[in-house]
Amino acid sequence: MNIDSIRIRDPFVLRDDKSNTYYLYGTTDENVWSGRASGFDAYKSDDLRSWEGPFQAFRPALGFWADQHFWAPEVFVWKDAYYMFATFKSDDRCRGTQILKSASPLGPFEPLTDYPVTPKKWECLDGTLFIDERDRPWMVFCREWLQVQDGEMYAMPLSDDLRTAAGDPVLLFKASAAEWTKPVHDGVSYITDGPFLYRTKQGDLQMIWSSRSEKGYAVGIACSQSGTVQGPWLHEKKPLLDEDGGHGMVFHTFSGEAMLAIHAPNKSPHERAVFLKVKELAL
């Protein structure tokens, strides 16, 4: 199938060198905002144009704690296995990012633990994996504006097996710190969404993340002044993309091109994955 025929939010592309295949993950439930969630589907391709799927990458087992808002799965290779970072929610538990594991990029992915890794009493989402200069894993995640008003971005060290936090969360910045962000409908709240970290050709550590701009859902860039995940983080004054699309990530094709993946538009059910060639983001 063509990429334009796949409805998906929060697209994430894994370039799998073992199989010479691209795998596409994202928020794929029909009931994105309400109703009972079903799981995550995945797709595969060898050219980013023609895709096979959907494949059932994750379906919750009976008794799984969450039943709604299955959002933004990201899949990474770590210690010779595939790990999925994904957001879940239930009526009686805070939204959080849980980590799942599989021997295959198509799953089935199984939860490592019975609970999210993000703090139990925090409303959190969009956790992503970052491996630091000492080969230590971190989760970078958002604390929701619904709970703190000015959305926050955190980094939290993880245990080597990715099962638990290995330290307290470190506040990186608040959404309003970027000049390009604008408050949501209430006029005072700011959104943090969709972080993804990468190093430029020059070795700078940068983060793309999403919030609301003057034109709607957008993608901005922040750069770590220390070169480490703990920052401090300096924001570009203008968004990278300001065209009703966001939740970006960067991947590299098998030919070495750097690509930015976003979903656009931001209105359900019209979301599609969009792949854009980029400069100065290649490793």
N, C-alpha and C positions, 0 to 999 in steps of 0.2 A: 504494500500500500504506500501511497504518497504521504509525506509528512503533513500535508495540508488536510488529510482526512482523519488525523488523530487528534481528538480533543484532549488537551493536557495542560495543566498548570505546573509551575515550578519545575521546568524540565531540567534534568541532570543527565549528562552523557558520560559514561565510563568507556574509555578506550581500553579494551582488554587485549594486551599483547600476547597472551597465551593462545587466544583463538583468532587473532587478527579481526576482531569484530567490535563494532560500536553497540553499546547497550543504552537504551533510553528509559529513564524512570521519571516519575512525576506524580502529581495528584491526579488520579484518574477516576475517582468516584463520580457518579452522576450527581449525587447529593453532596456538593462541596461544602455548603454552609449549614445545612440542616438535615435531619433525618439520620437513619442508621447507616454507618459506613460499612463498606464491604471488604476493602483491601487495596492492594497496589498491583497494577499491571505493568509489564515491561515489554519492550520491543527490541529487536536486533536488526542490524544492517551492516553491510560491508562497504557502503559508499555514502551514507548519510542521506540518500535520496529515496531508495526503495527499502521499506521496512517490513519485517515479519512480526506477527503477533495479533492480538495481545497474548502474553504468557502470564499466568498467575504467579507473580513473584512473592506475594504475601497474602494469606487469608488467615484471619484470627482463629485460634483454636477455641473450643468451648470453654468459657470461663475467663477469656482474656479481659483485662480490666477496662479497656476502652471500647466505646461503641460509636464514636462520632469524630468528625474532623480528623480524618487520616490524611495528613498533609506532608508534602515536600520530602519524599524519600531521596536520600543520596547514598550511593554505593561506592565504597573504597576497597582497595586491596591492602590488607595489613596482615603481616605474618602468615602469608600463603593462604589466606581465606578471604572471603568477601563479607564486608560488614555494611549494613544498612543503618543509617541514622534517619529517623522518621519521627514526626510529631503526631501525638494522639491525645484524645480528650474524652472524659465522661462527665456526667452530671455531678458526681460526688468526689471527683479528683481534679486537681489542677491540670491544665494542659502541660505536656512535657515531651522532651525528646528521649526516645528509647532507642537502644542499639540492638540490632538483630544480626544473625550470622548465617552464612550458607557456604557450602562447598562449590556452588555454581553461581555465576552471575544472574541466572534466571530463577534462582531459588530452588526450593522454597526456603525463605528466610524464617528463622526461628528466634524469638527473643532470648537474649543472653540472661536476662533477669526478669522478675515479675513486676518491675516498676521502671519508670524513667530514671535517667542518670541526673537530669536537671533537678534543682532543689524542690522538695516535695510541696512546699507551701507557695511556690512562685508559679505564676502563669508564664510559661516559656514556650518557645517554638523555634523552628528552623535551625537546629543544631547541625554544625558541620565539623568535619575532622580537619585538624591541622597538625602536622608533624614538625616540631621545631628543629633548630640547628643541632640539638643534642639527641635527636631521634626519639623525642618524647612526645606522646600523643596528647592533644588538647581538644576540647570541644569549645567552639565559639558559637554562642547562641544569643537569642533575643529574649529579653523580659518584656512582656506585653504592656503596651500603653493602657490597656483596659484595667490594669492593676496599679501602674505607677504614673500614668498620665503622660510623662515624657519618656517614651520608649527607650530602653537601655540595651547596650551591647556588652556581653561578658565573654571572658575566656576562662575556662576551668580545666586544670590538668586532670588527665585520666590515668587509671592504672594501665599497665602494659597489656592486659587482657581485655581492656575496654569495658570491664564490667562495673566499675565504680569510679567515683570522683577520687582524685589523689590529692586534693587540696580545695581550698575555698575558691569560689568564683571571684574573678578580678574584673572590676568595672573598667571598660575600655572607653566608652563615651556614651552620651545621651543623644537622642535623635536631633534635638534642637541645636546641637553644636555645629551642624553643617548649615551653611548659609542658604543652601538651595531648598531645604525642607520647609514645608508649610503645614500648619495644623490641620487636623481632620475636621469633620463637620461641626464639632462642638467649639471650634475656635481656639482651643487651648491644648489639645492632646497631639502628640507627635508619634509617628510610627517608626519602629525599627523592624526590618524584615530581610530575610534572605541573604545572610552574609556568605561570602566565599573568599578565601585567601589564596594568594599566589605570589611568586617572585618574578620580577621583570628581568629582562636581559642583563640589566645593570646590577641585579641582586637586591633591588629594593623590595621590601615586603609591602604589598598593597592588599586592600580589601575592597571588593564591590559589595554594595548592600542597597536595599531598596527602601523607599519611603514615599510620601506624597510630596509632589512639587506643585508649582503653579498650574501645570497642565494635567496633573493626575499622577498615577503610579509611575515611578521613575527609578533609575539606577544611578548611584553616585559612587565616587572613588575616595578612599581614605588611604593614607600612607603612614606606616609606622616610622617615627623619627629615630627610634633606636634600632630598627631592623628586627625587633623581636615582637612576639604576639602581644606582649604587655604594653607596647606603645612607648610614649604617647602617640596618638593618632591625629594626623592633620588632614582636614577634608578639602577636596577641590571645591572651589567656589561655585562652580556650575555642575549640573548633573552630566554624567556620561551620555545617558539616553533620557529623553524627556518626551516620549511619544506614546503614552498609555500602554506601557509594557514594562515588565520587570522580573524580579527574582532571578538574577543572572548567575551564571557560572562560566568559567573558562576551561576549555579543553584543547588538546592539540591533536590534529589529524595524524594519520600514519605517514603523511608526506611532510609533516612538520609545521603546518599552518596553525596559527592560534585562532580559535573560534570562540565567540561569545554566544551562549545559549540563553534565551529569555522566553517568556510567554507573552504573546500579544494577540489581540487586545486584552485588557484586564476584565472584560465583562463576560460573565457566564451566560450561555454555554459556548461562546465563540472563541475561547482560548486555543491557541495553537503554539507549538514550538517553533521558534525562529532562530536560525543560525547565522551569525554575522561574522565576517572576517575582521580581525582586529590587528593593529600594529602596536609594537612596544609592550605587548603582554607575553610574548613568547619567551620561554626559558632559554 
